[in-house]
């Protein structure tokens, strides 16, 4: 097994087609097919089902894909770490962003990295905090924004800011940031919530239990965009960070209001694995991410929040 075989395998798995993969790898098709056969011989099993619809991963292939990506990522990190110090910083850096913060930060971060470090290739992974933490600990993500995460033996954590969660409803409900709502009022409505065991779902259920109310869950989803779309079409209400619905409220698609005291808050943290030393490109991108978060906060775009980092 060698890196050429792994690159061929990952590229075919991602494209589902040997012809397209050969173009991306700048190799002739027979060479790519030969690399796949050699890898399957080394592994002692077939990694693809060859069908008329293309190359479909077998169960073994799906398992192999996770390890192959991780190996190639680690090799890329190693090359970046041992590159000559006088050369430009280069390499691949994968950053995880919470779904509620992606609209606010993704474009700004990409633009800043491109300007400051043009030789770094940035990968942005968007998800809920639980998924991002799993990917961090597995080594698939170099650093990520999480919320409420404490320092552990596996993760280094730095608190950045505290933000409030708001009630989100269809535009017709005419909620206003000037009129906070009690949870007892909110609980009369059907709710669209993240699927358990997501941290946001747990936080919402905890505050409901503390208030002595039972939420009527109409639907669950692991997609923030679907969650907001269901609310916009009148299927229920939800609770989300104010920053996650700013654009839709401004466009008149949703309305939102703070929860009445004591409300519900969460802490946004920057997390990185403690099991490995950050490479030069990772350190550069993480510093850029922190600058982007702070600038966004200082511009007043991170609604109903408080800066914590020093």
N, C-alpha and C positions, 0 to 999 in steps of 0.2 A: 504494500500500500504506500502511495506517495501523494504529495500535494496536488499533482496534476490530476490524478484519479478523483480526489475529493472535490476539486474545482469543477471537473466535468460532471460529477454526480450531482452536486448542488445546483449547477446551472440547468441541467436537464430536469431536475426535480422542480425548479422554479418556473421553467418555461413549458414543461410538459411535452417537449418536442426536441429531438436530436438535431434537426436541421436548424431551428432557431438558436439552439445552444451552440452549435458549431460556429455560427456567425458571431455570437457574442464572445466566444473564446478565441476567435480568429484561427480556427482549425478546420480541416476538412472533416466531413461527416464520418468517414470510416475511422479516423483517429479518435473521435469522441466515443464512438461505439466500442472501439477496442479498449479505451480506458475504463468504460463501464463494465465490460466483460472481465477485465483483470481484477477490478475491485470486487465484483461478485464472486470470482474464484477465490480471492483472498478471504472473503467473509463466509464462504461456504453456503451461500444462499442467494436466491434471486432478490434483487432490490426493486425491480420494476416488473409490472405486467405490461407486455407490449400489446397494445390494442389498436383498433382502427382509429380511435379517438386520441391516440397519443400514448405517452409514457405515464402510466399510473403507478404510484408508489405502492409497494406491498406493505404489509404490517412491519416487516423487518426494515423495509426502506424508510418508513416514517421514523422509526427509532434511529436508524443510521443518520438521517438528515439532521436531527438535533445535535448529534455528536460531531458530524462533519462541519456544520456551521460554527460550532464552538471551537473546533481545532483551527479552522481558518481564521477566525477572529483572534485567537490567541497568538497565532503566527504573525498576524498584522500588527498586534500590539507589541510583540517582541521586536519586530523590525523598527517600529516607531521609537521604542525605548533605547535601542542601541545605535540609532542613526548618528552621524557626526553632529556634534553640538553646534558647529558653525553653519550648518545647513538650515534651510527653512523647516519649520515644524510641519510634519506631515503624518498622515495616518488616517485610520477610520475610527470615529468616536460615535457611540450610540447613547443617546440621551432619552430618558423616559419622561414624558409629560402627562400629568393628569388630564383626563378628557376635558374637565371644566376649565383648564388653563391653556389649552392648546391654541384656541383662537387668539388669545391675548399674547402668547409668547412665541409660537412656532415661527411666524414670518420674521419677527424681530431677531430672534436668535439666529436663524439661517442667514439673514442679511449681515449681522455683525460678525459671524464666523467667516463668511465669505470675504468680508472686507479685511479683517484682522489676520486671518490664517487661510489664505487661498489654497494652500496645499492640503488642508484637512478636508476629508469627506465626512459630512455630518449625516448621521442616521437618526431620525426621530421616531420614537415608538410611543404610541398614545394608548392609554388604558386606565382602568380603575387602579386604585392604590394597591389592592391585594395582588393583582396580576403583575404590576410593576415590581413589587417587592419580590415576588417569586422569580422574575426574570433577573433582577439584581443578584439574588443569592445564587442563581444558576450560572451567572457569568455572561448572560446574553445582553445585559445592559450595563454600561460603565457608570452611570450616575442617573438619578431620577428624583423628581419632585414627588413626595409622598405627603400624607397628612397624619398627624397624631403619632407618628412612629417614634419610639424611644430608642436610645442607643442600645445595641446588642453586641454580642460577640461576633456576629456576622456583618453588622452594618455600622458605619460611622454616620452620625446624624448631626445636622446643624439646623436649628429653627430659624426660619426666615421671616414669616409674618403670621398674624392671626387674622382670620376672616370670618365674617358672619354668614350664616346660611339664612336664606329668605324663603318665604312661601311663594310659589310660582303657580299662576293660574292662567286660564285663557284671557285674552284681551278684554272680552266682554265682562269679566268680573271686576274690571277697573280697580285693581289693587294699586296702592300708592305707597312709595317709600315714606311718605309723611304720616301714614296711618298703620302703625304696627298691629298685627293680629295675634290674639291669644290662640294657643293650640286647641283649646276647647272649641273655638269657632272653626278652626281649620279642619278638625276631625269630623265635621259633619259631611265633608266632601269625600267622594271616592279618590283613591290615591294611586299614582303611578310611581313605583319605587324601583331602585336597583335590586337585582336578584340577590338573595342571601347567598353567601355570608359576607358581602361587601361591607367595608368599614362604614361607608356613608349610611347604608341601611341600618346597621347596628346602632349608629349614633342617633338616627331618627327614632328608632324603636325605643331606645333608652330614654330619650327626653319625653316621649309619649307616655311611657310607663311612669316616669317621675310625675307627670302631670295628671295621672290617673285617667287617661283617655285611651280608647282603642281606635286605631286607624283602619279604615275600610280599604283594603288593597284591591284595586280593580285589575291591575296588570303589573307584571315585573319585566324588566329588560336589562340586559347588560350593555346597552348602547345609549349614551347620553343624547345623541341626536334623535333617536326614536322616542326616548323619554320626553323630550321637549316637543316633538311633533305630536305625540298623543295628547299632551296637555293643550297645545295650540288648537287641536281639533275638538276640544271639549270633552275628552274622555275622562278627565280627572284633574286633580291638582298634584303638586309635588313640593319637595323642599330641596333646594340646590344652593350652592354658593352664589352670591349676587353677581360675581364676576362671570359666572357661567351663562348668564341669561341677559347680559347688558345689551348685546346687539339685537336680540329678538324683542326686548322691551322697547328699545329706541325705534325699531321698525313697526311697532304696533302689533306684533304677532303674539306677544305674551304680556301679562302684567305681573308685577311682583311687589312684595311688601316684607319688611322685617318681621320677625317673630317678636312679640312683646316680651319684656324681661321675665325670666332670665335669658331667654333666647337660646340660640344654639350656635356655637363657634367651633372652628377647627383650626389647627396650626399646620401651616405648610412648612415642610422641612426639605432640605436637600440631603439625600442619602447616597452613600457609595459603599461598595463592598470593602470590608476590612481585611479580607483574605488575600488581597494582592495590592501591590504598590501601583498607584496611578501613573500612567505614562505621561510624557510631556504633552502630547496632544490632548489627552483627557484633562490634565490640569488646566490647560489653556481654555478649553471649551467650558469647563465647569466655572472658571472665573468669569467667562463671558456670560454664561447663564445667570449667575448671581447679579452681574451688572444689569442685565435685561430685566430681571425681577425687580430690582431696586428702582430702576428708571421708570418702569411701568407704575410702580407704587407712587413715586414722587410726582408723576404726571397726573395723579388722581384717577387713573383708569382702573385701579384695583379697589372697587367700591367696598365701603364699610369694612376696612381692614386696619390693622395696627402693625407697624414695623417692629420686629423683634431682634434682628441680627445686628451685631456690633462689628 
